[in-house]
């Protein structure tokens, strides 16, 4: 069993909030490896970025069209600063659908 510590309501807008981004991306048939290869630059840049605790884009072991995303950021500002400055390598054209959510903890 895993226990998570959740901040109280008064801490919801605190500067030390952690942002977790998690989700699944379905890519076009036969394009998963291309998507993963193209995501490596973003992973490297994110992990070197101040405020990034972790950033993973990985192949799903059961679904050949699915990619799983997991990110941990120290603040919403760090996350949005990275997204606004991140590389645009045209990977969005490979995406069929995505369900990615952000959680504040």
The 8 nearest C-alpha neighbors of each residue, nearest first, counted from 0:
[[1, 2, 3, 4, 5, 104, 6, 19],
 [2, 0, 3, 4, 5, 104, 19, 6],
 [3, 1, 0, 4, 5, 104, 6, 7],
 [4, 2, 5, 1, 104, 6, 0, 103],
 [3, 5, 6, 2, 104, 7, 1, 17],
 [6, 4, 104, 3, 7, 103, 8, 2],
 [7, 5, 10, 104, 8, 4, 11, 9],
 [6, 8, 10, 9, 5, 11, 4, 104],
 [9, 7, 10, 11, 6, 12, 5, 13],
 [8, 10, 7, 11, 12, 6, 13, 5],
 [11, 9, 13, 8, 7, 12, 6, 16],
 [12, 10, 8, 9, 13, 6, 7, 16],
 [13, 11, 10, 14, 16, 9, 8, 15],
 [12, 14, 10, 15, 11, 16, 9, 74],
 [13, 15, 16, 12, 74, 73, 10, 17],
 [16, 14, 13, 17, 73, 74, 12, 10],
 [15, 17, 14, 13, 74, 104, 73, 103],
 [18, 16, 73, 104, 74, 72, 103, 15],
 [17, 19, 103, 72, 102, 71, 74, 73],
 [20, 18, 71, 102, 101, 70, 21, 72],
 [21, 19, 101, 70, 69, 100, 102, 71],
 [22, 20, 69, 68, 100, 99, 19, 70],
 [23, 21, 99, 68, 98, 67, 100, 24],
 [22, 24, 67, 98, 66, 97, 68, 99],
 [23, 25, 97, 66, 65, 96, 26, 67],
 [26, 24, 65, 96, 64, 95, 94, 97],
 [27, 25, 94, 95, 64, 93, 31, 30],
 [26, 28, 30, 93, 95, 94, 29, 64],
 [29, 27, 30, 64, 26, 31, 63, 25],
 [28, 30, 31, 27, 64, 32, 26, 63],
 [31, 29, 33, 27, 28, 32, 34, 26],
 [32, 30, 34, 33, 29, 26, 64, 35],
 [31, 33, 35, 34, 30, 36, 29, 58],
 [32, 34, 36, 30, 31, 35, 37, 29],
 [35, 33, 31, 37, 32, 36, 38, 30],
 [36, 34, 32, 38, 37, 33, 31, 39],
 [37, 35, 33, 38, 34, 39, 32, 40],
 [36, 38, 34, 35, 39, 33, 40, 90],
 [39, 37, 35, 41, 36, 40, 34, 42],
 [38, 40, 42, 41, 36, 37, 43, 35],
 [41, 39, 43, 42, 38, 44, 37, 86],
 [42, 40, 44, 38, 39, 43, 45, 86],
 [43, 41, 39, 45, 40, 44, 54, 46],
 [44, 42, 40, 46, 41, 45, 39, 47],
 [45, 43, 41, 47, 42, 46, 40, 48],
 [44, 46, 48, 42, 47, 43, 41, 51],
 [45, 47, 43, 48, 44, 51, 42, 53],
 [48, 46, 44, 45, 43, 49, 51, 42],
 [49, 47, 45, 46, 51, 50, 44, 81],
 [50, 48, 51, 47, 77, 46, 45, 52],
 [49, 51, 73, 77, 72, 48, 52, 74],
 [50, 52, 72, 53, 49, 48, 46, 71],
 [51, 53, 71, 72, 50, 46, 73, 54],
 [52, 54, 71, 70, 51, 46, 55, 72],
 [53, 55, 70, 42, 69, 46, 45, 71],
 [56, 54, 69, 68, 57, 70, 42, 53],
 [55, 57, 68, 67, 69, 66, 38, 35],
 [58, 56, 67, 66, 55, 59, 68, 35],
 [59, 57, 66, 60, 67, 65, 56, 35],
 [58, 60, 66, 65, 61, 62, 67, 57],
 [59, 61, 62, 58, 63, 65, 57, 66],
 [62, 60, 59, 63, 65, 58, 64, 66],
 [63, 61, 65, 64, 59, 60, 58, 66],
 [62, 64, 65, 61, 59, 31, 60, 58],
 [65, 63, 26, 25, 62, 31, 28, 27],
 [66, 64, 25, 62, 59, 24, 63, 26],
 [65, 67, 58, 24, 59, 57, 23, 25],
 [68, 66, 23, 57, 56, 22, 59, 58],
 [67, 69, 56, 22, 21, 55, 23, 57],
 [70, 68, 21, 55, 20, 54, 56, 67],
 [69, 71, 54, 20, 53, 19, 55, 21],
 [70, 72, 19, 53, 52, 18, 51, 20],
 [73, 71, 51, 18, 74, 52, 50, 17],
 [74, 72, 17, 50, 18, 51, 16, 15],
 [75, 73, 76, 77, 72, 17, 16, 18],
 [74, 76, 78, 77, 79, 18, 72, 73],
 [75, 77, 79, 74, 78, 80, 81, 73],
 [78, 76, 80, 74, 50, 75, 79, 81],
 [79, 77, 75, 81, 76, 80, 72, 82],
 [78, 80, 82, 76, 81, 77, 83, 75],
 [79, 81, 77, 83, 78, 82, 76, 84],
 [82, 80, 84, 79, 78, 83, 85, 77],
 [81, 83, 79, 85, 84, 80, 78, 86],
 [82, 84, 80, 81, 85, 79, 78, 86],
 [83, 85, 81, 82, 80, 86, 79, 87],
 [86, 84, 82, 81, 83, 87, 41, 44],
 [85, 87, 88, 41, 84, 40, 82, 44],
 [88, 86, 89, 85, 90, 91, 84, 41],
 [87, 89, 90, 86, 37, 91, 38, 40],
 [90, 88, 91, 87, 92, 93, 37, 86],
 [91, 89, 92, 93, 88, 34, 37, 94],
 [90, 92, 93, 94, 89, 88, 95, 87],
 [91, 93, 90, 94, 89, 95, 27, 26],
 [92, 94, 91, 26, 90, 27, 95, 30],
 [95, 93, 26, 91, 92, 96, 25, 27],
 [94, 96, 26, 25, 27, 93, 97, 24],
 [97, 95, 25, 94, 24, 98, 26, 23],
 [96, 98, 24, 23, 25, 99, 95, 94],
 [97, 99, 23, 22, 24, 100, 96, 21],
 [100, 98, 22, 21, 23, 97, 20, 101],
 [101, 99, 21, 20, 22, 102, 98, 19],
 [100, 102, 20, 19, 18, 21, 103, 99],
 [103, 101, 19, 18, 20, 104, 100, 17],
 [102, 104, 18, 17, 19, 16, 101, 11],
 [103, 17, 5, 16, 18, 102, 6, 19]]
